[in-house]
């Protein structure tokens, strides 16, 4: 499932093999927003139930 990406954050993200990376030179407020977003995504991932067949 694709996590919701805040519009203010999207232009500073780079898609990499393992997910997303923040571009170099991003402003401090964007760095804080990215850190909070990563924590939220990890929390949501930990709450997911994986069903194996």
C-alpha positions in Angstrom: 0.0 0.0 0.0 1.3 3.4 -0.9 1.6 5.8 2.1 0.1 9.2 1.8 2.7 11.8 1.0 2.0 15.3 2.1 2.1 17.8 -0.8 4.7 20.0 0.9 7.0 17.1 1.2 6.6 15.5 -2.3 8.9 17.8 -4.2 11.8 17.0 -1.9 11.6 13.3 -2.1 13.6 10.9 -4.3 12.3 7.4 -5.0 15.0 4.8 -4.1 15.0 1.0 -4.0 14.0 0.8 -0.4 11.4 3.6 -0.4 12.0 7.3 -0.3 15.0 9.6 0.4 15.1 13.3 1.1 17.0 15.5 -1.4 20.1 17.2 -0.2 19.7 20.8 0.8 16.1 20.4 1.9 15.0 23.1 4.4 15.0 22.3 8.1 11.2 22.4 8.3 11.0 19.8 5.5 13.6 17.6 7.3 11.4 17.6 10.4 8.3 16.9 8.4 10.1 14.0 6.7 11.2 12.5 10.0 7.6 12.7 11.4 6.3 11.2 8.2 8.7 8.3 8.3 7.7 7.6 12.0 4.0 7.6 10.9 4.7 5.2 8.0 6.6 2.8 10.2 3.8 2.9 12.8 1.2 2.1 10.2 3.4 -0.7 8.8 3.8 -2.3 12.2 0.0 -2.3 12.6 -0.6 -4.1 9.4 -1.6 -7.7 9.5 0.0 -10.0 7.0 -2.0 -12.9 5.7 -0.1 -15.9 4.4 -1.8 -18.5 2.2 
